[in-house]
Amino acid sequence: MSEKKRKISKGKLRAIIIAAVTAVIVISLVVTNLFVPVKYLSSYFVIRNKGAKEGIMRVRFVDVGYGDCTIIELPDGKNMLIDAGDGSSANQKRILKFLNKCDIDVIDYLVCTSVNAEHCGGLTEIMEYKKVKRIFMPYCKNVYVTDEYKNFVLSASVGKCDLVESQYGIGEVNDESGYFFTFLSPSVHTNPDSEYSGLVGNPTVTQKNNASAVLWLEYAGTSFLFTSDVTDSVLMKICDGYSVDKDRYAYNGGHVVSLESCNVLKVPNHGNKSSAYTHFYELTKPEAAVISVGKNGQDCPSQEALSNAINYTGEENLYRTDIHGTVTFEVTQDGYAVV
Protein backbone atom coordinates (compact mmCIF):
# COMPACT_ATOMS: atom_id res chain seq x y z
CA MET A 1 0.00 0.00 0.00
CA SER A 2 2.86 2.34 0.87
CA GLU A 3 4.56 1.60 -2.49
CA LYS A 4 1.35 2.47 -4.35
CA LYS A 5 1.09 5.73 -2.44
CA ARG A 6 4.73 6.48 -3.20
CA LYS A 7 4.18 5.91 -6.94
CA ILE A 8 1.13 8.17 -6.95
CA SER A 9 3.10 10.85 -5.14
CA LYS A 10 5.89 10.72 -7.74
CA GLY A 11 3.38 11.04 -10.56
CA LYS A 12 1.73 13.99 -8.91
CA LEU A 13 5.14 15.56 -8.29
CA ARG A 14 6.04 15.30 -11.98
CA ALA A 15 2.69 16.83 -12.94
CA ILE A 16 3.22 19.65 -10.46
CA ILE A 17 6.74 20.31 -11.78
CA ILE A 18 5.54 20.34 -15.41
CA ALA A 19 2.65 22.64 -14.52
CA ALA A 20 4.96 24.96 -12.60
CA VAL A 21 7.52 25.15 -15.42
CA THR A 22 4.76 25.79 -17.95
CA ALA A 23 3.32 28.53 -15.76
CA VAL A 24 6.73 30.18 -15.42
CA ILE A 25 7.26 30.08 -19.19
CA VAL A 26 3.80 31.53 -19.90
CA ILE A 27 4.19 34.27 -17.29
CA SER A 28 7.69 35.05 -18.59
CA LEU A 29 6.39 35.38 -22.14
CA VAL A 30 3.51 37.58 -21.04
CA VAL A 31 5.82 39.84 -19.03
CA THR A 32 8.41 39.89 -21.82
CA ASN A 33 5.79 40.83 -24.38
CA LEU A 34 5.02 43.95 -22.36
CA PHE A 35 8.50 45.21 -23.17
CA VAL A 36 9.70 43.12 -26.11
CA PRO A 37 7.51 41.61 -28.85
CA VAL A 38 7.81 37.83 -28.48
CA LYS A 39 7.51 37.25 -32.23
CA TYR A 40 10.57 39.47 -32.71
CA LEU A 41 12.45 38.23 -29.66
CA SER A 42 15.44 37.10 -31.73
CA SER A 43 15.91 40.70 -32.92
CA TYR A 44 16.59 41.76 -29.33
CA PHE A 45 19.33 39.23 -28.65
CA VAL A 46 22.09 41.24 -30.30
CA ILE A 47 25.45 42.68 -29.39
CA ARG A 48 24.80 46.40 -29.12
CA ASN A 49 27.45 48.74 -30.46
CA LYS A 50 26.00 51.72 -28.58
CA GLY A 51 25.70 53.57 -31.86
CA ALA A 52 28.36 55.23 -33.99
CA LYS A 53 31.13 57.06 -32.17
CA GLU A 54 30.83 60.82 -31.83
CA GLY A 55 31.82 62.56 -35.03
CA ILE A 56 31.04 59.53 -37.20
CA MET A 57 27.93 59.08 -39.34
CA ARG A 58 26.73 55.66 -40.45
CA VAL A 59 24.23 55.24 -43.28
CA ARG A 60 22.88 51.70 -43.47
CA PHE A 61 20.80 50.65 -46.50
CA VAL A 62 18.93 47.68 -45.06
CA ASP A 63 18.13 44.73 -47.29
CA VAL A 64 14.32 44.59 -47.25
CA GLY A 65 13.88 43.00 -50.65
CA TYR A 66 11.83 45.06 -53.07
CA GLY A 67 11.44 48.06 -50.79
CA ASP A 68 13.31 50.79 -48.98
CA CYS A 69 14.72 51.16 -45.48
CA THR A 70 17.69 53.25 -44.37
CA ILE A 71 18.95 53.58 -40.81
CA ILE A 72 21.21 56.58 -40.21
CA GLU A 73 23.31 57.19 -37.11
CA LEU A 74 24.06 60.91 -37.13
CA PRO A 75 27.38 62.30 -35.81
CA ASP A 76 25.78 63.99 -32.77
CA GLY A 77 24.21 60.79 -31.41
CA LYS A 78 20.82 61.35 -33.01
CA ASN A 79 19.41 59.03 -35.64
CA MET A 80 17.06 58.83 -38.61
CA LEU A 81 14.91 56.05 -40.06
CA ILE A 82 13.89 56.44 -43.70
CA ASP A 83 11.04 54.04 -44.57
CA ALA A 84 10.67 50.49 -43.23
CA GLY A 85 9.96 48.10 -46.08
CA ASP A 86 6.67 46.34 -46.71
CA GLY A 87 5.93 45.16 -43.17
CA SER A 88 6.63 41.47 -43.73
CA SER A 89 7.76 39.54 -40.66
CA ALA A 90 11.24 38.84 -42.07
CA ASN A 91 11.82 42.51 -42.87
CA GLN A 92 10.53 43.67 -39.49
CA LYS A 93 12.91 41.30 -37.72
CA ARG A 94 15.83 42.55 -39.77
CA ILE A 95 15.03 46.24 -39.20
CA LEU A 96 14.48 45.80 -35.46
CA LYS A 97 17.72 43.85 -35.22
CA PHE A 98 19.72 46.68 -36.75
CA LEU A 99 17.95 49.30 -34.64
CA ASN A 100 18.76 47.31 -31.52
CA LYS A 101 22.38 46.73 -32.58
CA CYS A 102 22.70 50.49 -32.90
CA ASP A 103 21.12 50.89 -29.45
CA ILE A 104 18.25 52.87 -30.95
CA ASP A 105 15.18 52.87 -28.71
CA VAL A 106 14.14 56.40 -29.66
CA ILE A 107 13.98 57.50 -33.30
CA ASP A 108 14.76 61.21 -33.59
CA TYR A 109 13.71 61.62 -37.21
CA LEU A 110 11.38 59.21 -39.00
CA VAL A 111 10.88 59.85 -42.71
CA CYS A 112 8.03 58.27 -44.64
CA THR A 113 9.00 59.01 -48.23
CA SER A 114 6.08 57.42 -50.03
CA VAL A 115 2.51 56.18 -49.74
CA ASN A 116 3.62 53.00 -51.53
CA ALA A 117 3.47 49.80 -49.49
CA GLU A 118 7.13 48.85 -49.91
CA HIS A 119 8.13 52.09 -48.20
CA CYS A 120 5.56 52.68 -45.45
CA GLY A 121 4.24 49.15 -44.82
CA GLY A 122 6.59 48.46 -41.91
CA LEU A 123 6.44 51.86 -40.20
CA THR A 124 3.29 51.23 -38.15
CA GLU A 125 4.78 48.31 -36.26
CA ILE A 126 8.18 49.96 -35.83
CA MET A 127 6.39 52.89 -34.17
CA GLU A 128 4.72 50.45 -31.82
CA TYR A 129 8.06 49.25 -30.45
CA LYS A 130 10.18 52.39 -30.78
CA LYS A 131 9.46 55.91 -29.55
CA VAL A 132 9.50 58.54 -32.30
CA LYS A 133 10.18 62.25 -31.78
CA ARG A 134 9.57 63.78 -35.23
CA ILE A 135 7.93 62.43 -38.37
CA PHE A 136 8.39 63.82 -41.87
CA MET A 137 5.52 62.57 -44.01
CA PRO A 138 3.65 63.20 -47.27
CA TYR A 139 0.96 65.84 -47.55
CA CYS A 140 -1.90 63.54 -48.46
CA LYS A 141 -5.50 64.23 -47.45
CA ASN A 142 -6.56 60.92 -48.97
CA VAL A 143 -5.28 58.69 -46.15
CA TYR A 144 -6.90 55.69 -47.86
CA VAL A 145 -4.61 56.04 -50.89
CA THR A 146 -3.08 52.71 -49.76
CA ASP A 147 -3.94 50.49 -46.81
CA GLU A 148 -0.37 50.64 -45.56
CA TYR A 149 -0.34 54.44 -45.62
CA LYS A 150 -3.69 54.58 -43.82
CA ASN A 151 -2.31 52.42 -41.01
CA PHE A 152 0.80 54.56 -40.79
CA VAL A 153 -1.21 57.79 -40.55
CA LEU A 154 -3.42 56.36 -37.81
CA SER A 155 -0.36 55.38 -35.78
CA ALA A 156 1.35 58.72 -36.36
CA SER A 157 -1.73 60.71 -35.35
CA VAL A 158 -2.05 59.06 -31.93
CA GLY A 159 1.64 59.33 -31.07
CA LYS A 160 3.19 62.17 -29.12
CA CYS A 161 5.53 63.35 -31.84
CA ASP A 162 5.91 66.31 -34.17
CA LEU A 163 4.37 65.82 -37.61
CA VAL A 164 6.04 67.73 -40.44
CA GLU A 165 5.12 67.77 -44.13
CA SER A 166 7.94 66.71 -46.43
CA GLN A 167 8.32 69.43 -49.03
CA TYR A 168 10.96 71.52 -50.76
CA GLY A 169 13.27 73.41 -48.39
CA ILE A 170 12.08 71.70 -45.19
CA GLY A 171 14.73 69.98 -43.09
CA GLU A 172 17.09 70.23 -40.13
CA VAL A 173 20.47 71.90 -39.61
CA ASN A 174 23.07 71.12 -36.96
CA ASP A 175 26.01 73.45 -37.52
CA GLU A 176 27.71 72.38 -34.30
CA SER A 177 27.98 68.79 -35.54
CA GLY A 178 28.38 69.80 -39.17
CA TYR A 179 25.42 68.14 -40.86
CA PHE A 180 22.12 69.11 -42.43
CA PHE A 181 19.33 67.50 -44.42
CA THR A 182 16.68 69.05 -46.60
CA PHE A 183 13.94 67.96 -48.99
CA LEU A 184 14.27 68.69 -52.71
CA SER A 185 10.82 67.39 -53.67
CA PRO A 186 7.81 67.42 -53.67
CA SER A 187 7.10 71.11 -54.17
CA VAL A 188 5.32 73.03 -51.42
CA HIS A 189 1.79 71.60 -51.27
CA THR A 190 0.18 75.04 -51.72
CA ASN A 191 1.74 75.23 -55.17
CA PRO A 192 -0.94 74.19 -57.73
CA ASP A 193 1.77 72.30 -59.63
CA SER A 194 2.96 70.41 -56.56
CA GLU A 195 3.38 66.67 -56.96
CA TYR A 196 1.07 66.31 -53.97
CA SER A 197 -1.85 67.48 -56.10
CA GLY A 198 -1.83 64.03 -57.69
CA LEU A 199 -2.63 62.25 -54.42
CA VAL A 200 -6.38 62.74 -54.70
CA GLY A 201 -9.18 60.42 -55.71
CA ASN A 202 -7.68 57.29 -57.20
CA PRO A 203 -4.13 58.30 -58.19
CA THR A 204 -2.16 56.39 -60.79
CA VAL A 205 1.04 54.54 -59.99
CA THR A 206 3.03 57.37 -61.55
CA GLN A 207 1.22 60.01 -59.48
CA LYS A 208 1.94 58.12 -56.28
CA ASN A 209 5.57 57.65 -57.28
CA ASN A 210 6.07 61.30 -58.15
CA ALA A 211 4.70 62.44 -54.79
CA SER A 212 7.60 60.61 -53.10
CA ALA A 213 10.13 62.57 -51.08
CA VAL A 214 13.61 63.34 -52.38
CA LEU A 215 16.03 64.03 -49.53
CA TRP A 216 19.57 65.42 -49.39
CA LEU A 217 21.81 64.61 -46.39
CA GLU A 218 25.28 66.09 -46.00
CA TYR A 219 27.98 65.75 -43.36
CA ALA A 220 31.61 66.89 -43.44
CA GLY A 221 31.50 67.40 -47.19
CA THR A 222 30.03 63.95 -47.92
CA SER A 223 26.52 63.91 -49.37
CA PHE A 224 23.77 61.32 -49.84
CA LEU A 225 20.81 61.74 -52.16
CA PHE A 226 17.72 59.64 -51.39
CA THR A 227 15.26 59.55 -54.27
CA SER A 228 12.50 57.16 -53.14
CA ASP A 229 10.20 56.26 -56.08
CA VAL A 230 10.23 59.41 -58.22
CA THR A 231 10.17 59.03 -62.00
CA ASP A 232 11.86 60.87 -64.86
CA SER A 233 9.49 63.86 -64.79
CA VAL A 234 10.44 64.74 -61.20
CA LEU A 235 14.13 64.11 -61.83
CA MET A 236 13.89 66.47 -64.80
CA LYS A 237 12.11 69.07 -62.66
CA ILE A 238 14.85 68.89 -60.03
CA CYS A 239 17.52 69.37 -62.69
CA ASP A 240 15.67 72.31 -64.22
CA GLY A 241 15.09 73.97 -60.85
CA TYR A 242 18.73 73.59 -59.95
CA SER A 243 19.93 75.12 -63.20
CA VAL A 244 17.74 78.18 -62.63
CA ASP A 245 18.97 79.01 -59.10
CA LYS A 246 21.83 76.73 -58.07
CA ASP A 247 23.28 79.34 -55.70
CA ARG A 248 20.22 79.11 -53.47
CA TYR A 249 18.88 75.68 -54.32
CA ALA A 250 17.01 74.10 -51.38
CA TYR A 251 18.46 76.82 -49.15
CA ASN A 252 18.17 75.86 -45.49
CA GLY A 253 19.76 77.59 -42.52
CA GLY A 254 22.60 79.01 -44.55
CA HIS A 255 23.26 75.75 -46.40
CA VAL A 256 22.80 75.26 -50.13
CA VAL A 257 22.51 71.91 -51.86
CA SER A 258 25.15 71.33 -54.52
CA LEU A 259 23.82 68.50 -56.67
CA GLU A 260 27.11 68.31 -58.56
CA SER A 261 28.85 67.18 -55.36
CA CYS A 262 26.68 64.12 -54.78
CA ASN A 263 28.78 61.30 -53.34
CA VAL A 264 26.23 58.52 -52.81
CA LEU A 265 22.98 58.15 -54.75
CA LYS A 266 20.09 55.91 -53.74
CA VAL A 267 18.98 54.95 -57.25
CA PRO A 268 15.36 56.05 -57.86
CA ASN A 269 12.44 53.63 -57.81
CA HIS A 270 14.46 50.44 -57.26
CA GLY A 271 16.09 50.92 -60.65
CA ASN A 272 12.87 51.12 -62.66
CA LYS A 273 13.32 52.15 -66.28
CA SER A 274 10.76 54.95 -65.76
CA SER A 275 13.23 56.55 -63.34
CA ALA A 276 16.43 56.51 -65.36
CA TYR A 277 16.65 60.12 -66.54
CA THR A 278 20.16 60.33 -67.98
CA HIS A 279 20.68 64.06 -67.41
CA PHE A 280 20.07 63.55 -63.68
CA TYR A 281 23.15 61.30 -63.59
CA GLU A 282 25.10 63.70 -65.78
CA LEU A 283 24.37 66.46 -63.26
CA THR A 284 24.96 64.59 -60.01
CA LYS A 285 27.83 62.33 -61.19
CA PRO A 286 27.56 60.04 -58.15
CA GLU A 287 30.72 58.32 -56.93
CA ALA A 288 28.73 55.41 -55.48
CA ALA A 289 25.16 54.21 -55.89
CA VAL A 290 22.83 51.85 -54.05
CA ILE A 291 19.85 50.03 -55.54
CA SER A 292 17.40 48.76 -52.93
CA VAL A 293 15.70 45.89 -54.72
CA GLY A 294 14.56 42.29 -54.45
CA LYS A 295 12.32 39.92 -56.38
CA ASN A 296 9.77 41.88 -58.37
CA GLY A 297 7.64 41.72 -61.49
CA GLN A 298 8.74 45.07 -62.87
CA ASP A 299 12.11 44.13 -64.35
CA CYS A 300 14.01 46.10 -61.71
CA PRO A 301 16.76 47.04 -61.88
CA SER A 302 16.47 47.96 -65.53
CA GLN A 303 19.36 48.01 -67.97
CA GLU A 304 18.83 51.76 -68.36
CA ALA A 305 19.26 52.43 -64.64
CA LEU A 306 22.24 50.08 -64.35
CA SER A 307 23.93 51.66 -67.34
CA ASN A 308 23.47 55.19 -66.04
CA ALA A 309 24.79 54.36 -62.59
CA ILE A 310 27.76 52.27 -63.73
CA ASN A 311 28.77 54.97 -66.20
CA TYR A 312 29.73 57.16 -63.23
CA THR A 313 30.33 54.81 -60.32
CA GLY A 314 31.90 51.86 -62.09
CA GLU A 315 30.70 48.35 -61.27
CA GLU A 316 32.83 48.23 -58.12
CA ASN A 317 30.93 51.14 -56.55
CA LEU A 318 27.42 50.06 -57.48
CA TYR A 319 25.74 48.18 -54.64
CA ARG A 320 22.55 46.14 -54.86
CA THR A 321 20.82 44.86 -51.75
CA ASP A 322 19.66 41.77 -53.64
CA ILE A 323 23.31 40.88 -54.28
CA HIS A 324 25.32 42.56 -51.52
CA GLY A 325 22.70 42.48 -48.77
CA THR A 326 22.64 45.38 -46.32
CA VAL A 327 25.14 48.07 -47.34
CA THR A 328 26.71 50.38 -44.73
CA PHE A 329 28.62 53.60 -45.37
CA GLU A 330 30.73 55.19 -42.63
CA VAL A 331 31.45 58.90 -42.89
CA THR A 332 34.20 60.78 -41.03
CA GLN A 333 35.83 64.16 -41.43
CA ASP A 334 38.24 62.47 -43.85
CA GLY A 335 35.61 61.04 -46.21
CA TYR A 336 33.55 57.90 -46.48
CA ALA A 337 33.95 54.17 -46.89
CA VAL A 338 31.80 51.07 -47.19
CA VAL A 339 32.23 48.98 -44.03
C-alpha positions in Angstrom: 0.0 0.0 0.0 2.9 2.3 0.9 4.6 1.6 -2.5 1.4 2.5 -4.3 1.1 5.7 -2.4 4.7 6.5 -3.2 4.2 5.9 -6.9 1.1 8.2 -6.9 3.1 10.9 -5.1 5.9 10.7 -7.7 3.4 11.0 -10.6 1.7 14.0 -8.9 5.1 15.6 -8.3 6.0 15.3 -12.0 2.7 16.8 -12.9 3.2 19.7 -10.5 6.7 20.3 -11.8 5.5 20.3 -15.4 2.7 22.6 -14.5 5.0 25.0 -12.6 7.5 25.1 -15.4 4.8 25.8 -18.0 3.3 28.5 -15.8 6.7 30.2 -15.4 7.3 30.1 -19.2 3.8 31.5 -19.9 4.2 34.3 -17.3 7.7 35.1 -18.6 6.4 35.4 -22.1 3.5 37.6 -21.0 5.8 39.8 -19.0 8.4 39.9 -21.8 5.8 40.8 -24.4 5.0 44.0 -22.4 8.5 45.2 -23.2 9.7 43.1 -26.1 7.5 41.6 -28.8 7.8 37.8 -28.5 7.5 37.3 -32.2 10.6 39.5 -32.7 12.5 38.2 -29.7 15.4 37.1 -31.7 15.9 40.7 -32.9 16.6 41.8 -29.3 19.3 39.2 -28.6 22.1 41.2 -30.3 25.5 42.7 -29.4 24.8 46.4 -29.1 27.5 48.7 -30.5 26.0 51.7 -28.6 25.7 53.6 -31.9 28.4 55.2 -34.0 31.1 57.1 -32.2 30.8 60.8 -31.8 31.8 62.6 -35.0 31.0 59.5 -37.2 27.9 59.1 -39.3 26.7 55.7 -40.4 24.2 55.2 -43.3 22.9 51.7 -43.5 20.8 50.7 -46.5 18.9 47.7 -45.1 18.1 44.7 -47.3 14.3 44.6 -47.2 13.9 43.0 -50.6 11.8 45.1 -53.1 11.4 48.1 -50.8 13.3 50.8 -49.0 14.7 51.2 -45.5 17.7 53.3 -44.4 19.0 53.6 -40.8 21.2 56.6 -40.2 23.3 57.2 -37.1 24.1 60.9 -37.1 27.4 62.3 -35.8 25.8 64.0 -32.8 24.2 60.8 -31.4 20.8 61.3 -33.0 19.4 59.0 -35.6 17.1 58.8 -38.6 14.9 56.1 -40.1 13.9 56.4 -43.7 11.0 54.0 -44.6 10.7 50.5 -43.2 10.0 48.1 -46.1 6.7 46.3 -46.7 5.9 45.2 -43.2 6.6 41.5 -43.7 7.8 39.5 -40.7 11.2 38.8 -42.1 11.8 42.5 -42.9 10.5 43.7 -39.5 12.9 41.3 -37.7 15.8 42.6 -39.8 15.0 46.2 -39.2 14.5 45.8 -35.5 17.7 43.8 -35.2 19.7 46.7 -36.8 17.9 49.3 -34.6 18.8 47.3 -31.5 22.4 46.7 -32.6 22.7 50.5 -32.9 21.1 50.9 -29.4 18.2 52.9 -30.9 15.2 52.9 -28.7 14.1 56.4 -29.7 14.0 57.5 -33.3 14.8 61.2 -33.6 13.7 61.6 -37.2 11.4 59.2 -39.0 10.9 59.8 -42.7 8.0 58.3 -44.6 9.0 59.0 -48.2 6.1 57.4 -50.0 2.5 56.2 -49.7 3.6 53.0 -51.5 3.5 49.8 -49.5 7.1 48.8 -49.9 8.1 52.1 -48.2 5.6 52.7 -45.5 4.2 49.2 -44.8 6.6 48.5 -41.9 6.4 51.9 -40.2 3.3 51.2 -38.1 4.8 48.3 -36.3 8.2 50.0 -35.8 6.4 52.9 -34.2 4.7 50.4 -31.8 8.1 49.3 -30.5 10.2 52.4 -30.8 9.5 55.9 -29.6 9.5 58.5 -32.3 10.2 62.2 -31.8 9.6 63.8 -35.2 7.9 62.4 -38.4 8.4 63.8 -41.9 5.5 62.6 -44.0 3.7 63.2 -47.3 1.0 65.8 -47.5 -1.9 63.5 -48.5 -5.5 64.2 -47.5 -6.6 60.9 -49.0 -5.3 58.7 -46.2 -6.9 55.7 -47.9 -4.6 56.0 -50.9 -3.1 52.7 -49.8 -3.9 50.5 -46.8 -0.4 50.6 -45.6 -0.3 54.4 -45.6 -3.7 54.6 -43.8 -2.3 52.4 -41.0 0.8 54.6 -40.8 -1.2 57.8 -40.6 -3.4 56.4 -37.8 -0.4 55.4 -35.8 1.3 58.7 -36.4 -1.7 60.7 -35.3 -2.0 59.1 -31.9 1.6 59.3 -31.1 3.2 62.2 -29.1 5.5 63.4 -31.8 5.9 66.3 -34.2 4.4 65.8 -37.6 6.0 67.7 -40.4 5.1 67.8 -44.1 7.9 66.7 -46.4 8.3 69.4 -49.0 11.0 71.5 -50.8 13.3 73.4 -48.4 12.1 71.7 -45.2 14.7 70.0 -43.1 17.1 70.2 -40.1 20.5 71.9 -39.6 23.1 71.1 -37.0 26.0 73.4 -37.5 27.7 72.4 -34.3 28.0 68.8 -35.5 28.4 69.8 -39.2 25.4 68.1 -40.9 22.1 69.1 -42.4 19.3 67.5 -44.4 16.7 69.0 -46.6 13.9 68.0 -49.0 14.3 68.7 -52.7 10.8 67.4 -53.7 7.8 67.4 -53.7 7.1 71.1 -54.2 5.3 73.0 -51.4 1.8 71.6 -51.3 0.2 75.0 -51.7 1.7 75.2 -55.2 -0.9 74.2 -57.7 1.8 72.3 -59.6 3.0 70.4 -56.6 3.4 66.7 -57.0 1.1 66.3 -54.0 -1.8 67.5 -56.1 -1.8 64.0 -57.7 -2.6 62.3 -54.4 -6.4 62.7 -54.7 -9.2 60.4 -55.7 -7.7 57.3 -57.2 -4.1 58.3 -58.2 -2.2 56.4 -60.8 1.0 54.5 -60.0 3.0 57.4 -61.6 1.2 60.0 -59.5 1.9 58.1 -56.3 5.6 57.6 -57.3 6.1 61.3 -58.2 4.7 62.4 -54.8 7.6 60.6 -53.1 10.1 62.6 -51.1 13.6 63.3 -52.4 16.0 64.0 -49.5 19.6 65.4 -49.4 21.8 64.6 -46.4 25.3 66.1 -46.0 28.0 65.8 -43.4 31.6 66.9 -43.4 31.5 67.4 -47.2 30.0 63.9 -47.9 26.5 63.9 -49.4 23.8 61.3 -49.8 20.8 61.7 -52.2 17.7 59.6 -51.4 15.3 59.6 -54.3 12.5 57.2 -53.1 10.2 56.3 -56.1 10.2 59.4 -58.2 10.2 59.0 -62.0 11.9 60.9 -64.9 9.5 63.9 -64.8 10.4 64.7 -61.2 14.1 64.1 -61.8 13.9 66.5 -64.8 12.1 69.1 -62.7 14.8 68.9 -60.0 17.5 69.4 -62.7 15.7 72.3 -64.2 15.1 74.0 -60.8 18.7 73.6 -59.9 19.9 75.1 -63.2 17.7 78.2 -62.6 19.0 79.0 -59.1 21.8 76.7 -58.1 23.3 79.3 -55.7 20.2 79.1 -53.5 18.9 75.7 -54.3 17.0 74.1 -51.4 18.5 76.8 -49.2 18.2 75.9 -45.5 19.8 77.6 -42.5 22.6 79.0 -44.6 23.3 75.7 -46.4 22.8 75.3 -50.1 22.5 71.9 -51.9 25.2 71.3 -54.5 23.8 68.5 -56.7 27.1 68.3 -58.6 28.9 67.2 -55.4 26.7 64.1 -54.8 28.8 61.3 -53.3 26.2 58.5 -52.8 23.0 58.1 -54.7 20.1 55.9 -53.7 19.0 54.9 -57.2 15.4 56.0 -57.9 12.4 53.6 -57.8 14.5 50.4 -57.3 16.1 50.9 -60.7 12.9 51.1 -62.7 13.3 52.1 -66.3 10.8 55.0 -65.8 13.2 56.5 -63.3 16.4 56.5 -65.4 16.6 60.1 -66.5 20.2 60.3 -68.0 20.7 64.1 -67.4 20.1 63.6 -63.7 23.1 61.3 -63.6 25.1 63.7 -65.8 24.4 66.5 -63.3 25.0 64.6 -60.0 27.8 62.3 -61.2 27.6 60.0 -58.2 30.7 58.3 -56.9 28.7 55.4 -55.5 25.2 54.2 -55.9 22.8 51.8 -54.1 19.8 50.0 -55.5 17.4 48.8 -52.9 15.7 45.9 -54.7 14.6 42.3 -54.4 12.3 39.9 -56.4 9.8 41.9 -58.4 7.6 41.7 -61.5 8.7 45.1 -62.9 12.1 44.1 -64.3 14.0 46.1 -61.7 16.8 47.0 -61.9 16.5 48.0 -65.5 19.4 48.0 -68.0 18.8 51.8 -68.4 19.3 52.4 -64.6 22.2 50.1 -64.3 23.9 51.7 -67.3 23.5 55.2 -66.0 24.8 54.4 -62.6 27.8 52.3 -63.7 28.8 55.0 -66.2 29.7 57.2 -63.2 30.3 54.8 -60.3 31.9 51.9 -62.1 30.7 48.4 -61.3 32.8 48.2 -58.1 30.9 51.1 -56.6 27.4 50.1 -57.5 25.7 48.2 -54.6 22.6 46.1 -54.9 20.8 44.9 -51.8 19.7 41.8 -53.6 23.3 40.9 -54.3 25.3 42.6 -51.5 22.7 42.5 -48.8 22.6 45.4 -46.3 25.1 48.1 -47.3 26.7 50.4 -44.7 28.6 53.6 -45.4 30.7 55.2 -42.6 31.5 58.9 -42.9 34.2 60.8 -41.0 35.8 64.2 -41.4 38.2 62.5 -43.9 35.6 61.0 -46.2 33.5 57.9 -46.5 34.0 54.2 -46.9 31.8 51.1 -47.2 32.2 49.0 -44.0 
